[in-house]
Amino acid sequence: MAPLGQGKEGDSRFFTTQKKGEMHELRMELHSTDRAVKVDAVKKVIASMTVGKDVSMLFTDVLNCVQTGNIELKKLVYLYLINYAKTQPELTLLAVNTFVKDASDANPLIRALAVRTMGCIRVDRITEYLCEPLNRALRDDDPYVRKTAAVCVAKLYDIAPDLVVERGFLEILHDLISDSNPSVVANGVAALSEIAETSGKDVMRISASVLQKLLAALNECTEWGQVFILDSLAKYTPADGREAEGIIERVTPRLQHANSAVVMSAVKVILSYMELMGSANSDSIRHLTRKLAPPLVTLLNSEPEIQYVALRNINLIVQKRPHILENEIKVFFCKYNDPIYVKMEKLEIIIKLVSEKNIDQVLLELKEYATEVDVDFVRKAVSAIGRCAVKLERAAERCIGVLLELIQTKVNYVVQESVIVIKDIFRRYPNRYESIIATLCDNLDTLDEPLAKASMIWIIGEYAERIDNADELLDTFLETFEEEDPAVQLQLLTATVKCFLKDPEDTQDMVQRVLDMATEESDNPDLRDRGFIYWRLLSTDPEAAKMVVLGDKPVIEDDTFKLDPALLNVLIGQIATLSSVYHKPPEAFVVRRGAGDDKEEEDDDDDEDGYDVGDSAGGAGGGVDLLDMGGMDLNKGGAGATGTGKYETKAPMTRVCGPEKSGGLEILAGFRQYKKKIRMEMTVNNISSTAEIASLAVQLNKNSFGLSPSSQQMICNPPVGPGESGDTHVELTTTPNMLAPIPAGQPASPQVQVAIKNMTSGNVFYFAVNFNLEAIFSPEGAMERSVFIESWKSIDDRNELYGTVSDLPRDSVDIDEVTKKFKANNIFFIARRPVPNAEGQEVVYFSMRTFTGMEFLAELTFKQGVNACKVCLKTENSAYGLLAKTSIESILRN
């Protein structure tokens, strides 16, 4: 093909905006007798296709150009055919004769091009014509044709696996592994590996003679060919330690390769075989360990992205064999210009490699990091100091000394992170370093984050007998008990009970106050239940309470090597793949489509033609399924359900105000969405007011949702007389001015504070009511499937929330009914699919978007015969994630 820059303007001119009537002009040019005009016309068509224009109406015109001896034009036409073959399968058959003819051309480039193109056209009707040319190509004299044909067998297996087996193509691929050309060997290995992955069968069958052929080809083939061969060797199990050692010896030179993928694949082979060499070969293993360190260190001089991937892999390697890099800890020290994601990974590896020999050097480095400007990095560095203390008992005192120096800097986030890690040190080494508690107590005023507060409160409660004013310190936290995070409230409750058990005389009033707040004023079930348990223990058996609350706690362990050994072995076998970056096995994030599933997909596509896009978000056709959600059935179940039937939204009403606070009125309040408007609905029970209630004035405080009333007045029609009840409502709007700031790292509060004025009596009263997030879900929130997949991939795993909803009603384990129920609440169906290798399990995906533009993605897992559901929710708006998950669970339960 001509170079891009050819001519005065280059081929970029074909991407300029075309004028009106361009299709007619293109058609005329495609039928031109001038070859140069024809080539330019096809380039214009390809350019239009590339930028997303539909040029399928020119299919027959472009197809006519295929009868040419010009290889550039032929390549362009074949490129067009590959793109539009699936939408025009009947017309594609017209090109079959040309393919067959080209597959016998004298020019090997044209023969290979024909076979490659036929393999890329995923149309069933083409496959029967492909077999004969493919058979010839696999035995072609030219190695370029043979290596192209090898890859084509894997493509054909994907469409028609039975045909590949019947025609004996697998046997021919095995023969290609013994080919004289290393590129052919590499492609044969790549094709067999792909078929093995797709079919789940071991079609590779490496024998002793095949092994020698692979090792011989390793020295001569291209770098990507080497990767394929090395990956195949990693899956091979040597007969004994001697054979393993022999293979390692042949693979070791790949460690010096310039391509990082080749290096990592070689490391994977060596690590896999080192396991098989056994303890009898300890000298050989030590020798290999020394050889593995330099190539891994060299990878850290690459671009930041490659560094990150290398670091994620090294993280696994040092967990499996820490001795490989034990003397190389300096190379993991952070540089000032390292991106934050590289710095974070380096810190993880430093913690794994730290030992008593290098702890002083590491502490100096971590102390330096703690003075950086990036808050997240500083926190991680402080946390690392604490983890070093937990890991190395002899160095714990030095680590605490560094932490105390950092606390003296009075930098807010440094102090808070230090308190968190010191709590862990106390738990690791009880009754050893409590002398520093006084220093921690001097910094109480700087604590404003829930985790830091909870840690400090734990320390005060645990060591109350050593702190003279422990009760006073706890009392300062109790002043804001109701506004605190649930984790802080739970710690406060436990710490107060500990103080009471250690000093009952001075803390009786305080413990009574805390138990009252926990059991009577809190709507958090965890806090309430713990409060009742403590209350019952204290009132019935104080000695039992001491045993439960003040009992010895297990010493925490060092979690540096935190991966399960079985999982670690799996991941070591997946080095240089996405698994080693995610630190998850492949099945955790990829659902592999089985070979030959295309027919089923085509049937699904036909069904989608009648699918109402307005009812769901599943209408994104034609996109490549990058998350491999290929098994998702867009028509099965809820997607086709247009009506919500019996499912109408209702405001979950709760009693928010009693007659003693509101001049004789009992108020029930709740939120829902009605006719695309957010409403706060109220039930007014006139218990003891002598006057009729005709109207109320309403005002909202700033809240997490930016809600404000569109009108200040709520009319009671008819008026609510003494002893009567009536309903009223006010429509709400969302405005940025009413948004209350959410503290960093904390979840959004569901509470909306409301002030009501009784216009008859002039009495003003206040209450707080929890907002249910589904009331703010937009009816325009449907998401296209391709957008959903991209969004799901882009959201960090740390922004995932999990939960299990048990004891569900029958209609909440029927996916069709759940879809209707969700749709009534503006939660939109995306797709559903069965869980592979888990009979009776099915996964369903939903999306929702709020009026304020926040998006939430949900994955629900159901199991046949089980009245429960697993919920996984992902969102970039992590502060609101818990509220969205709670809404889904609430809708399922009702």
Secondary structure, DSSP 8 states (H G I E B T S, - for coil): ---TT-TTT-GGGGGS---TTHHHHHHHHHT-S-HHHHHHHHHHHHHHHHTT---GGGHHHHHHTTS-S-HHHHHHHHHHHHHHTTT-HHHHGGGHHHHHHHTT-SSHHHHHHHHHHHHH---HHHHHHHHHHHHHHHT-SSHHHHHHHHHHHHHHHHH-HHHHHHTTHHHHHHHHTT-SSHHHHHHHHHHHHHHHHHH-S------HHHHHHHHHHHTTS-HHHHHHHHHHHHH---SSHHHHHHHHHHHGGGGG-SSHHHHHHHHHHHHHHHHHH-GGGHHHHHHHHHHHHHHHHHGGGS-HHHHHHHHHHHHHHHHH-GGGGTT-GGGGS--TTS-HHHHHHHHHHHHHH--TTTHHHHHHHHHHHTTSS-HHHHHHHHHHHHHHHHH-GGGHHHHHHHHHHHHHTT-HHHHHHHHHHHHHHHHHSTTTSGGGHHHHHTTGGG--SHHHHHHHHHHHHHTGGG-TTHHHHHHHHHTTGGGS-HHHHHHHHHHHHHHHHH-HHHHHHHHHHHHHIIIII---HHHHHHHHHHHHHHHH-HHHHHHHHSS--------SS-S-HHHHHHHHTTTTSHHHHHTS-GGGT-----TTTHHHHHHHHHHHTT--GGG-S----S---TT--TT--SSSGGGG----TT-------EEEE-TTTTTSEEEEEEEEEETTEEEEEEEEEESS-SS-EEEEEEEE--BTT-EEESSSEEEEEEEE-TT-EEEEEEEEEE-GGGB----TTS----EEEEEEEETTT--EEEEEEE--GGGGB-TT----HHHHHHHHHHS-GGGEEEEEE-S--GGGS-HHHHHHHHHHTT-EEEEEEE-TT-TTEEEEEEEEEBTT--EEEEEEEEETT-S-EEEEEE-S-HHHHHHHHHHHHHHHH-
